Amino acid sequence: MSFKLQAVQEIDQGRIPNYEVCRKYGIQSRSTIIGWLRKK
């Protein structure tokens, strides 16, 4: 869970865009991150 929160926080704080978060954390799809953002 903390992994997801950290990724979402980086996007929310404007540090890095979605596609960079995918690359940094090895997430296969941007839609995964979009889903996390919607649930927060």
CHARMM-style PDB file with segment names, atoms N, HN, CA, C and O in Angstrom:
ATOM      1  N   MET     1       0.823  -1.200   0.000  1.00  0.00      PROA
ATOM      2  CA  MET     1       0.000   0.000   0.000  1.00  0.00      PROA
ATOM      3  C   MET     1       0.864   1.260   0.000  1.00  0.00      PROA
ATOM      4  O   MET     1       0.546   2.222  -0.699  1.00  0.00      PROA
ATOM      5  N   SER     2       1.939   1.271   0.763  1.00  0.00      PROA
ATOM      6  HN  SER     2       2.198   0.490   1.331  1.00  0.00      PROA
ATOM      7  CA  SER     2       2.783   2.467   0.810  1.00  0.00      PROA
ATOM      8  C   SER     2       3.423   2.742  -0.548  1.00  0.00      PROA
ATOM      9  O   SER     2       3.689   3.893  -0.895  1.00  0.00      PROA
ATOM     10  N   PHE     3       3.665   1.685  -1.308  1.00  0.00      PROA
ATOM     11  HN  PHE     3       3.449   0.750  -1.026  1.00  0.00      PROA
ATOM     12  CA  PHE     3       4.206   1.829  -2.662  1.00  0.00      PROA
ATOM     13  C   PHE     3       3.248   2.648  -3.533  1.00  0.00      PROA
ATOM     14  O   PHE     3       3.667   3.557  -4.250  1.00  0.00      PROA
ATOM     15  N   LYS     4       1.967   2.315  -3.458  1.00  0.00      PROA
ATOM     16  HN  LYS     4       1.626   1.577  -2.876  1.00  0.00      PROA
ATOM     17  CA  LYS     4       0.958   3.032  -4.242  1.00  0.00      PROA
ATOM     18  C   LYS     4       0.857   4.479  -3.787  1.00  0.00      PROA
ATOM     19  O   LYS     4       0.791   5.391  -4.612  1.00  0.00      PROA
ATOM     20  N   LEU     5       0.845   4.690  -2.486  1.00  0.00      PROA
ATOM     21  HN  LEU     5       0.898   3.949  -1.816  1.00  0.00      PROA
ATOM     22  CA  LEU     5       0.732   6.046  -1.948  1.00  0.00      PROA
ATOM     23  C   LEU     5       1.914   6.907  -2.367  1.00  0.00      PROA
ATOM     24  O   LEU     5       1.745   8.078  -2.708  1.00  0.00      PROA
ATOM     25  N   GLN     6       3.093   6.336  -2.344  1.00  0.00      PROA
ATOM     26  HN  GLN     6       3.230   5.385  -2.067  1.00  0.00      PROA
ATOM     27  CA  GLN     6       4.277   7.094  -2.729  1.00  0.00      PROA
ATOM     28  C   GLN     6       4.213   7.504  -4.198  1.00  0.00      PROA
ATOM     29  O   GLN     6       4.541   8.639  -4.544  1.00  0.00      PROA
ATOM     30  N   ALA     7       3.794   6.591  -5.048  1.00  0.00      PROA
ATOM     31  HN  ALA     7       3.527   5.670  -4.767  1.00  0.00      PROA
ATOM     32  CA  ALA     7       3.685   6.891  -6.473  1.00  0.00      PROA
ATOM     33  C   ALA     7       2.653   7.995  -6.711  1.00  0.00      PROA
ATOM     34  O   ALA     7       2.903   8.929  -7.472  1.00  0.00      PROA
ATOM     35  N   VAL     8       1.502   7.885  -6.062  1.00  0.00      PROA
ATOM     36  HN  VAL     8       1.299   7.126  -5.444  1.00  0.00      PROA
ATOM     37  CA  VAL     8       0.439   8.886  -6.227  1.00  0.00      PROA
ATOM     38  C   VAL     8       0.883  10.239  -5.675  1.00  0.00      PROA
ATOM     39  O   VAL     8       0.586  11.273  -6.273  1.00  0.00      PROA
ATOM     40  N   GLN     9       1.577  10.248  -4.561  1.00  0.00      PROA
ATOM     41  HN  GLN     9       1.818   9.408  -4.075  1.00  0.00      PROA
ATOM     42  CA  GLN     9       2.047  11.514  -3.979  1.00  0.00      PROA
ATOM     43  C   GLN     9       3.021  12.219  -4.904  1.00  0.00      PROA
ATOM     44  O   GLN     9       2.983  13.443  -5.030  1.00  0.00      PROA
ATOM     45  N   GLU    10       3.888  11.466  -5.548  1.00  0.00      PROA
ATOM     46  HN  GLU    10       3.919  10.471  -5.446  1.00  0.00      PROA
ATOM     47  CA  GLU    10       4.846  12.095  -6.469  1.00  0.00      PROA
ATOM     48  C   GLU    10       4.124  12.777  -7.624  1.00  0.00      PROA
ATOM     49  O   GLU    10       4.533  13.852  -8.063  1.00  0.00      PROA
ATOM     50  N   ILE    11       3.064  12.166  -8.115  1.00  0.00      PROA
ATOM     51  HN  ILE    11       2.732  11.292  -7.759  1.00  0.00      PROA
ATOM     52  CA  ILE    11       2.290  12.773  -9.198  1.00  0.00      PROA
ATOM     53  C   ILE    11       1.551  14.004  -8.690  1.00  0.00      PROA
ATOM     54  O   ILE    11       1.574  15.055  -9.330  1.00  0.00      PROA
ATOM     55  N   ASP    12       0.892  13.873  -7.535  1.00  0.00      PROA
ATOM     56  HN  ASP    12       0.873  13.019  -7.015  1.00  0.00      PROA
ATOM     57  CA  ASP    12       0.123  14.983  -6.972  1.00  0.00      PROA
ATOM     58  C   ASP    12       0.989  16.196  -6.666  1.00  0.00      PROA
ATOM     59  O   ASP    12       0.551  17.333  -6.843  1.00  0.00      PROA
ATOM     60  N   GLN    13       2.193  15.966  -6.218  1.00  0.00      PROA
ATOM     61  HN  GLN    13       2.549  15.043  -6.075  1.00  0.00      PROA
ATOM     62  CA  GLN    13       3.077  17.072  -5.862  1.00  0.00      PROA
ATOM     63  C   GLN    13       3.766  17.675  -7.079  1.00  0.00      PROA
ATOM     64  O   GLN    13       4.529  18.635  -6.960  1.00  0.00      PROA
ATOM     65  N   GLY    14       3.493  17.106  -8.247  1.00  0.00      PROA
ATOM     66  HN  GLY    14       2.874  16.327  -8.344  1.00  0.00      PROA
ATOM     67  CA  GLY    14       4.056  17.654  -9.478  1.00  0.00      PROA
ATOM     68  C   GLY    14       5.512  17.323  -9.693  1.00  0.00      PROA
ATOM     69  O   GLY    14       6.179  17.956 -10.511  1.00  0.00      PROA
ATOM     70  N   ARG    15       6.010  16.349  -8.976  1.00  0.00      PROA
ATOM     71  HN  ARG    15       5.468  15.835  -8.312  1.00  0.00      PROA
ATOM     72  CA  ARG    15       7.423  15.998  -9.126  1.00  0.00      PROA
ATOM     73  C   ARG    15       7.703  15.366 -10.475  1.00  0.00      PROA
ATOM     74  O   ARG    15       8.627  15.769 -11.182  1.00  0.00      PROA
ATOM     75  N   ILE    16       6.897  14.369 -10.830  1.00  0.00      PROA
ATOM     76  HN  ILE    16       6.147  14.041 -10.257  1.00  0.00      PROA
ATOM     77  CA  ILE    16       7.103  13.680 -12.102  1.00  0.00      PROA
ATOM     78  C   ILE    16       5.754  13.294 -12.706  1.00  0.00      PROA
ATOM     79  O   ILE    16       4.788  13.069 -11.977  1.00  0.00      PROA
ATOM     80  N   PRO    17       5.689  13.216 -14.035  1.00  0.00      PROA
ATOM     81  CA  PRO    17       4.431  12.846 -14.700  1.00  0.00      PROA
ATOM     82  C   PRO    17       4.143  11.340 -14.592  1.00  0.00      PROA
ATOM     83  O   PRO    17       4.991  10.556 -14.165  1.00  0.00      PROA
ATOM     84  N   ASN    18       2.932  10.967 -14.988  1.00  0.00      PROA
ATOM     85  HN  ASN    18       2.243  11.603 -15.335  1.00  0.00      PROA
ATOM     86  CA  ASN    18       2.482   9.576 -14.897  1.00  0.00      PROA
ATOM     87  C   ASN    18       3.438   8.592 -15.562  1.00  0.00      PROA
ATOM     88  O   ASN    18       3.791   7.566 -14.982  1.00  0.00      PROA
ATOM     89  N   TYR    19       3.851   8.914 -16.779  1.00  0.00      PROA
ATOM     90  HN  TYR    19       3.564   9.748 -17.250  1.00  0.00      PROA
ATOM     91  CA  TYR    19       4.689   7.960 -17.508  1.00  0.00      PROA
ATOM     92  C   TYR    19       6.037   7.748 -16.820  1.00  0.00      PROA
ATOM     93  O   TYR    19       6.600   6.657 -16.900  1.00  0.00      PROA
ATOM     94  N   GLU    20       6.559   8.765 -16.151  1.00  0.00      PROA
ATOM     95  HN  GLU    20       6.101   9.651 -16.086  1.00  0.00      PROA
ATOM     96  CA  GLU    20       7.812   8.608 -15.412  1.00  0.00      PROA
ATOM     97  C   GLU    20       7.613   7.733 -14.177  1.00  0.00      PROA
ATOM     98  O   GLU    20       8.490   6.947 -13.822  1.00  0.00      PROA
ATOM     99  N   VAL    21       6.466   7.870 -13.528  1.00  0.00      PROA
ATOM    100  HN  VAL    21       5.753   8.509 -13.817  1.00  0.00      PROA
ATOM    101  CA  VAL    21       6.164   7.022 -12.372  1.00  0.00      PROA
ATOM    102  C   VAL    21       6.103   5.562 -12.816  1.00  0.00      PROA
ATOM    103  O   VAL    21       6.604   4.678 -12.122  1.00  0.00      PROA
ATOM    104  N   CYS    22       5.494   5.311 -13.964  1.00  0.00      PROA
ATOM    105  HN  CYS    22       5.087   6.029 -14.529  1.00  0.00      PROA
ATOM    106  CA  CYS    22       5.438   3.946 -14.506  1.00  0.00      PROA
ATOM    107  C   CYS    22       6.838   3.392 -14.697  1.00  0.00      PROA
ATOM    108  O   CYS    22       7.129   2.264 -14.299  1.00  0.00      PROA
ATOM    109  N   ARG    23       7.685   4.173 -15.294  1.00  0.00      PROA
ATOM    110  HN  ARG    23       7.449   5.090 -15.617  1.00  0.00      PROA
ATOM    111  CA  ARG    23       9.055   3.731 -15.548  1.00  0.00      PROA
ATOM    112  C   ARG    23       9.823   3.537 -14.243  1.00  0.00      PROA
ATOM    113  O   ARG    23      10.522   2.537 -14.077  1.00  0.00      PROA
ATOM    114  N   LYS    24       9.700   4.477 -13.327  1.00  0.00      PROA
ATOM    115  HN  LYS    24       9.132   5.289 -13.461  1.00  0.00      PROA
ATOM    116  CA  LYS    24      10.453   4.437 -12.074  1.00  0.00      PROA
ATOM    117  C   LYS    24      10.092   3.229 -11.220  1.00  0.00      PROA
ATOM    118  O   LYS    24      10.968   2.588 -10.639  1.00  0.00      PROA
ATOM    119  N   TYR    25       8.786   2.919 -11.144  1.00  0.00      PROA
ATOM    120  HN  TYR    25       8.075   3.440 -11.616  1.00  0.00      PROA
ATOM    121  CA  TYR    25       8.326   1.845 -10.266  1.00  0.00      PROA
ATOM    122  C   TYR    25       8.035   0.537 -11.006  1.00  0.00      PROA
ATOM    123  O   TYR    25       7.610  -0.438 -10.386  1.00  0.00      PROA
ATOM    124  N   GLY    26       8.256   0.506 -12.305  1.00  0.00      PROA
ATOM    125  HN  GLY    26       8.601   1.298 -12.809  1.00  0.00      PROA
ATOM    126  CA  GLY    26       8.050  -0.718 -13.068  1.00  0.00      PROA
ATOM    127  C   GLY    26       6.594  -1.105 -13.234  1.00  0.00      PROA
ATOM    128  O   GLY    26       6.261  -2.289 -13.287  1.00  0.00      PROA
ATOM    129  N   ILE    27       5.723  -0.103 -13.316  1.00  0.00      PROA
ATOM    130  HN  ILE    27       5.993   0.859 -13.273  1.00  0.00      PROA
ATOM    131  CA  ILE    27       4.292  -0.346 -13.493  1.00  0.00      PROA
ATOM    132  C   ILE    27       4.031  -0.504 -14.988  1.00  0.00      PROA
ATOM    133  O   ILE    27       4.495   0.307 -15.789  1.00  0.00      PROA
ATOM    134  N   GLN    28       3.296  -1.537 -15.364  1.00  0.00      PROA
ATOM    135  HN  GLN    28       2.919  -2.196 -14.713  1.00  0.00      PROA
ATOM    136  CA  GLN    28       3.096  -1.881 -16.767  1.00  0.00      PROA
ATOM    137  C   GLN    28       2.234  -0.884 -17.523  1.00  0.00      PROA
ATOM    138  O   GLN    28       2.470  -0.641 -18.707  1.00  0.00      PROA
ATOM    139  N   SER    29       1.243  -0.305 -16.865  1.00  0.00      PROA
ATOM    140  HN  SER    29       1.052  -0.502 -15.904  1.00  0.00      PROA
ATOM    141  CA  SER    29       0.269   0.505 -17.584  1.00  0.00      PROA
ATOM    142  C   SER    29      -0.039   1.804 -16.840  1.00  0.00      PROA
ATOM    143  O   SER    29      -0.128   1.826 -15.612  1.00  0.00      PROA
ATOM    144  N   ARG    30      -0.198   2.881 -17.603  1.00  0.00      PROA
ATOM    145  HN  ARG    30      -0.125   2.863 -18.600  1.00  0.00      PROA
ATOM    146  CA  ARG    30      -0.596   4.156 -16.991  1.00  0.00      PROA
ATOM    147  C   ARG    30      -2.000   4.076 -16.429  1.00  0.00      PROA
ATOM    148  O   ARG    30      -2.333   4.800 -15.491  1.00  0.00      PROA
ATOM    149  N   SER    31      -2.829   3.206 -16.989  1.00  0.00      PROA
ATOM    150  HN  SER    31      -2.559   2.618 -17.752  1.00  0.00      PROA
ATOM    151  CA  SER    31      -4.199   3.091 -16.490  1.00  0.00      PROA
ATOM    152  C   SER    31      -4.228   2.600 -15.048  1.00  0.00      PROA
ATOM    153  O   SER    31      -5.162   2.909 -14.309  1.00  0.00      PROA
ATOM    154  N   THR    32      -3.229   1.849 -14.645  1.00  0.00      PROA
ATOM    155  HN  THR    32      -2.470   1.598 -15.245  1.00  0.00      PROA
ATOM    156  CA  THR    32      -3.120   1.410 -13.250  1.00  0.00      PROA
ATOM    157  C   THR    32      -2.981   2.624 -12.339  1.00  0.00      PROA
ATOM    158  O   THR    32      -3.669   2.724 -11.323  1.00  0.00      PROA
ATOM    159  N   ILE    33      -2.110   3.526 -12.697  1.00  0.00      PROA
ATOM    160  HN  ILE    33      -1.551   3.444 -13.522  1.00  0.00      PROA
ATOM    161  CA  ILE    33      -1.880   4.728 -11.898  1.00  0.00      PROA
ATOM    162  C   ILE    33      -3.109   5.616 -11.911  1.00  0.00      PROA
ATOM    163  O   ILE    33      -3.469   6.194 -10.885  1.00  0.00      PROA
ATOM    164  N   ILE    34      -3.752   5.730 -13.056  1.00  0.00      PROA
ATOM    165  HN  ILE    34      -3.460   5.261 -13.889  1.00  0.00      PROA
ATOM    166  CA  ILE    34      -4.968   6.544 -13.153  1.00  0.00      PROA
ATOM    167  C   ILE    34      -6.034   6.011 -12.205  1.00  0.00      PROA
ATOM    168  O   ILE    34      -6.738   6.786 -11.558  1.00  0.00      PROA
ATOM    169  N   GLY    35      -6.152   4.698 -12.124  1.00  0.00      PROA
ATOM    170  HN  GLY    35      -5.580   4.069 -12.650  1.00  0.00      PROA
ATOM    171  CA  GLY    35      -7.094   4.081 -11.191  1.00  0.00      PROA
ATOM    172  C   GLY    35      -6.748   4.418  -9.754  1.00  0.00      PROA
ATOM    173  O   GLY    35      -7.641   4.709  -8.959  1.00  0.00      PROA
ATOM    174  N   TRP    36      -5.475   4.384  -9.406  1.00  0.00      PROA
ATOM    175  HN  TRP    36      -4.750   4.148 -10.052  1.00  0.00      PROA
ATOM    176  CA  TRP    36      -5.038   4.732  -8.043  1.00  0.00      PROA
ATOM    177  C   TRP    36      -5.385   6.186  -7.750  1.00  0.00      PROA
ATOM    178  O   TRP    36      -5.838   6.506  -6.651  1.00  0.00      PROA
ATOM    179  N   LEU    37      -5.177   7.068  -8.725  1.00  0.00      PROA
ATOM    180  HN  LEU    37      -4.809   6.808  -9.618  1.00  0.00      PROA
ATOM    181  CA  LEU    37      -5.473   8.485  -8.522  1.00  0.00      PROA
ATOM    182  C   LEU    37      -6.962   8.714  -8.292  1.00  0.00      PROA
ATOM    183  O   LEU    37      -7.340   9.571  -7.494  1.00  0.00      PROA
ATOM    184  N   ARG    38      -7.799   7.967  -8.975  1.00  0.00      PROA
ATOM    185  HN  ARG    38      -7.492   7.271  -9.623  1.00  0.00      PROA
ATOM    186  CA  ARG    38      -9.241   8.115  -8.811  1.00  0.00      PROA
ATOM    187  C   ARG    38      -9.703   7.646  -7.452  1.00  0.00      PROA
ATOM    188  O   ARG    38     -10.660   8.194  -6.905  1.00  0.00      PROA
ATOM    189  N   LYS    39      -9.044   6.639  -6.889  1.00  0.00      PROA
ATOM    190  HN  LYS    39      -8.266   6.194  -7.333  1.00  0.00      PROA
ATOM    191  CA  LYS    39      -9.467   6.053  -5.618  1.00  0.00      PROA
ATOM    192  C   LYS    39      -9.015   6.854  -4.404  1.00  0.00      PROA
ATOM    193  O   LYS    39      -9.530   6.649  -3.305  1.00  0.00      PROA
ATOM    194  N   LYS    40      -8.083   7.741  -4.581  1.00  0.00      PROA
ATOM    195  HN  LYS    40      -7.664   7.908  -5.474  1.00  0.00      PROA
ATOM    196  CA  LYS    40      -7.523   8.448  -3.415  1.00  0.00      PROA
ATOM    197  C   LYS    40      -8.503   9.358  -2.747  1.00  0.00      PROA
ATOM    198  OT1 LYS    40      -8.165  10.010  -1.758  1.00  0.00      PROA
TER     199      LYS     40
END
